[in-house]
Amino acid sequence: MEKITIKANVNAPIAKVWNFWGAPEHITKWCQASDDWHAPSAENDLRTGGKFTTRMEAKDGSFGFDFGGIYDEVIKHKLIAYTMEDGRTVKITFEEKDGTTEVVETFDPESENPIDMQRDGWQAILNNFKAYTETN
């Protein structure tokens, strides 16, 4: 199955973008696709071989899941590559351009949901990251 790519240009320097992407206290503020979801907890060991887990839940308590994996490669301010618990892979690149930072995520789709739905959901989370980072 073809990989999905999403991106955002964040109006912030790369050091801030990297910190807000990787620090659990920030992850819990931006890691949701819609306002009726939240991420009540996150753990992140952002290094090659490190593990991460983010708890994602509907605010009404009707559904939730842990999103996690292991980092395959981490190059500070440049690259994060990881394998999710279900075996799918994700690659995220960070590139600073004139005071903004381009974040590009490429990931393996899963087979349960339509490609457009997956792309839109991941893009919504990335858009939340952009908005949170730019306003904090």
Backbone as CSV, one residue per row, in Angstrom:
resi,resn,N_x,N_y,N_z,CA_x,CA_y,CA_z,C_x,C_y,C_z
1,MET,0.840,-1.182,0.000,0.000,0.000,0.000,0.888,1.250,0.000
2,GLU,0.505,2.245,-0.755,1.294,3.467,-0.875,1.292,4.272,0.426
3,LYS,2.433,4.840,0.764,2.565,5.653,1.969,1.760,6.949,1.832
4,ILE,1.404,7.532,2.970,0.678,8.796,3.023,1.635,9.865,3.519
5,THR,1.599,11.052,2.905,2.454,12.160,3.316,1.592,13.373,3.645
6,ILE,1.918,13.993,4.780,1.265,15.233,5.195,2.363,16.219,5.569
7,LYS,2.027,17.508,5.609,3.049,18.490,5.995,2.418,19.761,6.517
8,ALA,3.256,20.525,7.231,2.858,21.838,7.743,4.105,22.701,7.866
9,ASN,3.936,23.988,7.624,4.998,24.961,7.865,4.652,25.680,9.157
10,VAL,5.488,25.476,10.172,5.252,26.031,11.499,6.048,27.322,11.631
11,ASN,5.376,28.395,11.996,6.023,29.691,12.148,6.737,29.750,13.501
12,ALA,7.846,29.000,13.580,8.652,28.925,14.800,10.014,28.340,14.428
13,PRO,11.044,28.696,15.191,12.367,28.133,14.914,12.402,26.636,15.220
14,ILE,13.336,25.965,14.588,13.398,24.507,14.676,13.604,24.003,16.108
15,ALA,14.364,24.707,16.931,14.590,24.252,18.312,13.275,24.205,19.090
16,LYS,12.427,25.195,18.905,11.122,25.212,19.575,10.234,24.101,19.029
17,VAL,10.194,23.953,17.722,9.384,22.914,17.088,9.797,21.541,17.611
18,TRP,11.089,21.281,17.656,11.603,19.994,18.142,11.184,19.754,19.597
19,ASN,11.321,20.765,20.432,10.956,20.639,21.843,9.466,20.355,22.001
20,PHE,8.627,21.120,21.298,7.182,20.949,21.426,6.724,19.603,20.850
21,TRP,7.443,19.084,19.850,7.109,17.788,19.269,7.414,16.661,20.248
22,GLY,8.523,16.792,20.983,9.007,15.655,21.772,8.737,15.666,23.258
23,ALA,8.414,16.810,23.838,8.236,16.893,25.292,6.823,16.455,25.682
24,PRO,6.698,15.460,26.571,5.371,14.954,26.954,4.404,16.041,27.425
25,GLU,4.896,17.049,28.141,4.006,18.108,28.621,3.419,18.927,27.475
26,HIS,4.065,18.916,26.325,3.521,19.579,25.140,2.656,18.612,24.313
27,ILE,3.101,17.366,24.189,2.359,16.372,23.401,0.907,16.293,23.873
28,THR,0.704,16.321,25.180,-0.662,16.210,25.716,-1.531,17.417,25.369
29,LYS,-0.913,18.494,24.921,-1.671,19.709,24.577,-2.105,19.751,23.108
30,TRP,-1.403,19.020,22.234,-1.708,19.126,20.806,-2.091,17.813,20.116
31,CYS,-1.897,16.682,20.762,-2.039,15.390,20.071,-3.482,14.876,20.073
32,GLN,-4.324,15.521,19.273,-5.682,15.057,19.032,-6.134,15.582,17.678
33,ALA,-7.053,14.830,17.057,-7.511,15.198,15.719,-8.726,16.123,15.743
34,SER,-9.437,16.172,16.890,-10.622,17.026,16.983,-10.824,17.471,18.430
35,ASP,-11.666,18.481,18.616,-11.869,19.057,19.943,-12.547,18.114,20.926
36,ASP,-13.201,17.061,20.443,-13.864,16.133,21.352,-12.945,14.988,21.792
37,TRP,-11.669,15.070,21.422,-10.641,14.114,21.851,-9.563,14.853,22.628
38,HIS,-8.783,14.098,23.390,-7.628,14.669,24.076,-6.592,13.582,24.305
39,ALA,-5.424,14.021,24.741,-4.326,13.104,25.061,-3.988,13.321,26.537
40,PRO,-4.606,12.561,27.435,-4.410,12.803,28.857,-3.020,12.463,29.382
41,SER,-2.270,11.626,28.659,-0.919,11.296,29.121,-0.013,10.961,27.948
42,ALA,1.276,11.201,28.156,2.278,10.873,27.140,3.597,10.559,27.833
43,GLU,4.287,9.579,27.302,5.646,9.244,27.724,6.486,9.206,26.465
44,ASN,7.700,9.765,26.519,8.497,9.844,25.306,9.981,9.812,25.630
45,ASP,10.672,8.801,25.117,12.121,8.669,25.231,12.674,8.878,23.826
46,LEU,12.824,10.160,23.452,13.149,10.539,22.072,14.632,10.325,21.776
47,ARG,14.944,9.069,21.485,16.297,8.666,21.089,16.178,7.363,20.317
48,THR,17.162,7.061,19.488,17.154,5.801,18.756,17.052,4.654,19.753
49,GLY,16.065,3.792,19.554,15.812,2.684,20.479,14.849,3.019,21.602
50,GLY,14.528,4.312,21.763,13.602,4.746,22.806,12.168,4.409,22.457
51,LYS,11.318,4.398,23.483,9.900,4.091,23.292,9.054,5.320,23.573
52,PHE,7.857,5.324,22.987,6.897,6.382,23.286,5.502,5.789,23.375
53,THR,4.655,6.420,24.167,3.243,6.070,24.264,2.459,7.338,24.541
54,THR,1.409,7.552,23.779,0.480,8.653,24.025,-0.905,8.046,24.162
55,ARG,-1.567,8.372,25.252,-2.944,7.917,25.462,-3.874,8.897,24.764
56,MET,-4.697,8.397,23.856,-5.651,9.231,23.134,-7.051,8.748,23.506
57,GLU,-7.921,9.698,23.915,-9.258,9.329,24.371,-10.297,10.343,23.921
58,ALA,-11.513,9.842,23.685,-12.651,10.727,23.500,-12.928,11.378,24.856
59,LYS,-13.198,12.668,24.857,-13.419,13.381,26.121,-14.612,12.846,26.895
60,ASP,-15.588,12.258,26.191,-16.760,11.707,26.882,-16.504,10.299,27.440
61,GLY,-15.277,9.787,27.265,-14.913,8.485,27.810,-15.408,7.296,27.000
62,SER,-15.998,7.538,25.838,-16.591,6.451,25.060,-15.561,5.567,24.350
63,PHE,-14.368,6.078,24.126,-13.356,5.301,23.413,-11.985,5.875,23.710
64,GLY,-10.968,5.025,23.680,-9.596,5.473,23.864,-8.627,4.390,23.440
65,PHE,-7.403,4.790,23.191,-6.366,3.822,22.821,-4.997,4.423,23.112
66,ASP,-4.014,3.530,23.209,-2.627,3.955,23.368,-1.969,3.925,21.997
67,PHE,-1.317,5.032,21.640,-0.572,5.137,20.391,0.897,5.089,20.772
68,GLY,1.611,4.069,20.300,2.995,3.943,20.720,3.863,3.243,19.712
69,GLY,5.153,3.234,20.031,6.112,2.576,19.170,7.522,2.739,19.691
70,ILE,8.469,2.391,18.823,9.898,2.457,19.146,10.597,3.264,18.057
71,TYR,11.479,4.165,18.488,12.227,4.998,17.554,13.330,4.195,16.873
72,ASP,13.307,4.203,15.545,14.328,3.528,14.746,15.530,4.430,14.502
73,GLU,15.254,5.732,14.370,16.336,6.698,14.125,15.875,8.074,14.587
74,VAL,16.739,8.747,15.326,16.474,10.115,15.763,17.719,10.940,15.497
75,ILE,17.570,11.979,14.688,18.653,12.937,14.437,18.099,14.296,14.849
76,LYS,18.624,14.837,15.940,18.096,16.068,16.532,17.931,17.172,15.492
77,HIS,16.744,17.778,15.515,16.363,18.893,14.644,16.263,18.502,13.167
78,LYS,16.314,17.200,12.847,16.273,16.785,11.444,15.286,15.663,11.158
79,LEU,15.351,14.571,11.928,14.625,13.356,11.555,14.168,12.565,12.769
80,ILE,12.949,12.056,12.679,12.437,11.061,13.619,11.824,9.954,12.766
81,ALA,12.284,8.728,12.964,11.696,7.570,12.289,11.336,6.555,13.356
82,TYR,10.123,5.992,13.250,9.720,5.014,14.252,8.841,3.936,13.646
83,THR,8.747,2.842,14.396,7.854,1.747,14.045,6.773,1.687,15.109
84,MET,5.513,1.752,14.656,4.379,1.657,15.564,4.238,0.222,16.067
85,GLU,3.468,0.050,17.116,3.280,-1.270,17.708,2.682,-2.276,16.728
86,ASP,1.952,-1.803,15.716,1.366,-2.717,14.735,2.292,-2.997,13.548
87,GLY,3.543,-2.468,13.604,4.534,-2.742,12.566,4.626,-1.714,11.464
88,ARG,3.689,-0.769,11.413,3.756,0.279,10.393,4.852,1.272,10.755
89,THR,5.414,1.928,9.739,6.514,2.860,9.980,6.108,4.297,9.661
90,VAL,6.812,5.207,10.329,6.589,6.638,10.166,7.947,7.315,10.069
91,LYS,8.041,8.303,9.180,9.249,9.120,9.053,8.814,10.576,9.096
92,ILE,9.455,11.359,9.967,9.147,12.781,10.104,10.430,13.561,9.892
93,THR,10.387,14.528,8.975,11.551,15.384,8.760,11.216,16.802,9.198
94,PHE,12.242,17.493,9.674,12.145,18.870,10.140,13.191,19.676,9.384
95,GLU,12.762,20.761,8.751,13.705,21.600,8.007,13.367,23.064,8.246
96,GLU,14.365,23.800,8.766,14.153,25.226,9.024,14.391,26.014,7.740
97,LYS,13.440,26.910,7.458,13.528,27.745,6.260,13.096,29.154,6.637
98,ASP,14.027,30.079,6.674,13.722,31.491,6.933,12.885,31.703,8.206
99,GLY,13.290,31.054,9.307,12.607,31.248,10.581,11.360,30.407,10.787
100,THR,10.939,29.670,9.760,9.832,28.735,9.918,10.403,27.321,9.817
101,THR,9.619,26.357,10.258,10.077,24.973,10.202,9.055,24.139,9.443
102,GLU,9.516,23.489,8.382,8.656,22.578,7.641,8.719,21.202,8.294
103,VAL,7.555,20.672,8.627,7.438,19.337,9.199,6.714,18.468,8.171
104,VAL,7.355,17.370,7.768,6.779,16.457,6.794,6.725,15.065,7.421
105,GLU,5.521,14.491,7.447,5.325,13.143,7.984,4.910,12.215,6.856
106,THR,5.563,11.072,6.768,5.213,10.040,5.804,4.988,8.754,6.589
107,PHE,3.831,8.129,6.382,3.515,6.950,7.193,2.801,5.882,6.372
108,ASP,2.931,4.651,6.857,2.224,3.523,6.262,0.769,3.582,6.711
109,PRO,-0.172,3.476,5.769,-1.577,3.446,6.167,-1.940,2.101,6.789
110,GLU,-3.025,2.105,7.550,-3.558,0.835,8.036,-4.663,0.412,7.076
111,SER,-5.164,-0.796,7.214,-6.103,-1.331,6.231,-7.569,-1.217,6.637
112,GLU,-7.861,-0.708,7.850,-9.241,-0.664,8.327,-10.023,0.558,7.861
113,ASN,-9.360,1.699,7.692,-10.045,2.950,7.372,-9.604,3.476,6.006
114,PRO,-10.484,4.248,5.337,-10.129,4.816,4.034,-8.882,5.712,4.124
115,ILE,-8.106,5.721,3.051,-6.873,6.520,2.983,-7.161,7.993,3.283
116,ASP,-8.220,8.559,2.681,-8.544,9.972,2.908,-8.808,10.256,4.382
117,MET,-9.483,9.348,5.055,-9.782,9.521,6.476,-8.495,9.518,7.307
118,GLN,-7.591,8.610,6.967,-6.311,8.549,7.684,-5.495,9.824,7.438
119,ARG,-5.398,10.236,6.172,-4.655,11.443,5.832,-5.244,12.651,6.573
120,ASP,-6.561,12.787,6.531,-7.219,13.926,7.176,-7.021,13.911,8.695
121,GLY,-7.082,12.746,9.306,-6.887,12.643,10.753,-5.480,13.016,11.173
122,TRP,-4.490,12.477,10.475,-3.100,12.802,10.808,-2.811,14.274,10.509
123,GLN,-3.386,14.795,9.416,-3.183,16.217,9.089,-3.815,17.093,10.159
124,ALA,-4.976,16.706,10.675,-5.625,17.480,11.734,-4.751,17.540,12.988
125,ILE,-4.119,16.431,13.332,-3.209,16.421,14.486,-2.016,17.330,14.209
126,LEU,-1.450,17.245,13.014,-0.316,18.106,12.658,-0.733,19.573,12.663
127,ASN,-1.935,19.871,12.199,-2.431,21.247,12.240,-2.588,21.729,13.684
128,ASN,-3.041,20.850,14.584,-3.118,21.207,16.010,-1.731,21.493,16.569
129,PHE,-0.754,20.666,16.171,0.628,20.903,16.592,1.090,22.282,16.140
130,LYS,0.856,22.606,14.888,1.251,23.903,14.326,0.619,25.043,15.125
131,ALA,-0.687,24.979,15.334,-1.401,26.039,16.056,-0.902,26.176,17.494
132,TYR,-0.720,25.041,18.177,-0.241,25.063,19.576,1.164,25.666,19.648
133,THR,2.042,25.236,18.762,3.425,25.698,18.780,3.509,27.191,18.468
134,GLU,2.717,27.651,17.533,2.771,29.057,17.147,2.178,29.994,18.205
135,THR,1.291,29.488,19.050,0.626,30.353,20.029,1.141,30.182,21.451
136,ASN,2.132,29.356,21.667,2.687,29.150,23.014,4.179,29.419,23.061
